[in-house]
Amino acid sequence: MEVDVSNALAKPNEIEAITALAAKSFARVLKVEQREGPRGSLRRYRFESLDHALNAAPEDLSWSILGELEDSEPGSFAALWEQTKQFARDELESGQRATAVACGQDSPLNRARFLVLREKYIDEWQPRNVLERQLIDAICQAQTIREHWMTLATERVVTECMVERFTVELHGKRREHIIDGTESAREAREEAERWDRVFLRSIRALRDLRRYTAVIVNNQGGQVNVATHQSRQTNVVKKVKKKEG
């Protein structure tokens, strides 16, 4: 697998700093192995070659692995680092990074729900830059987490009602304090309300960013339209001198 490392090599300061971290981590692993012998956990993701590491999941790479491969195959660190950054770029653009924060390793259905919601917001708002796209991710995260807590609140109330009904059927009367679902349901509702406020703040931030960002349109005929507010527009007209006969 070929990896273009020209961009990585064009940033020597970054490479030097990250290589130092990898070297220190690799040195710590070597010290532990020399003192206590190889551990299973340390050897779990031991790669025999650069090609092997390039085909591995980025989550399986560590600083010690990068340092070890650079020690055995000089130049491998730049290739692996550039590939890892490309994975991070793809993860950011596709929404998988935002999804992982809101959903974790949850079911495929919940991850799909988040991505579909994100697609709807992107289609509606048509983000013009990375900041607007990040605000859309924040909106989707807040909405997803709010729904999670609302679901928990509902489930806890339903569970309490089911237990209470079973108790009445079994004993003929309601027994106090058999289950304390009221407090846990209240806590879940409070969390849902808190995330609802985060959701609304994120929407306002996106709206205000869109509203107060200047848009400059250069029309033909020497007129430039500068819009800084939805209801305000300034027209700048450049006078063009006519050429004398």
Secondary structure, 3 states (H helix, E strand, C coil): CCCCCHHHHCCHHHHHHHHHHHHHHHHHHHHHHHHHCCCCCCCCCCCCCHHHHHCCCHHHCCHHHHHHHHHHCCCHHHHHHHHHHHHHHHHHHHCHHHHHHHHCCCCHHHHHHHHHHHHHHHHHHCCCCHHHHHHHHHHHHHHHHHHHHHHHHHHHHHHHHHHHHHHHHHHCCCCCCCCCHHHHHHHHHHHHHHHHHHHHHHHHHHHHHHHHCCEEEECCCCEEEEEEECCEEEEEECCCCCCCC
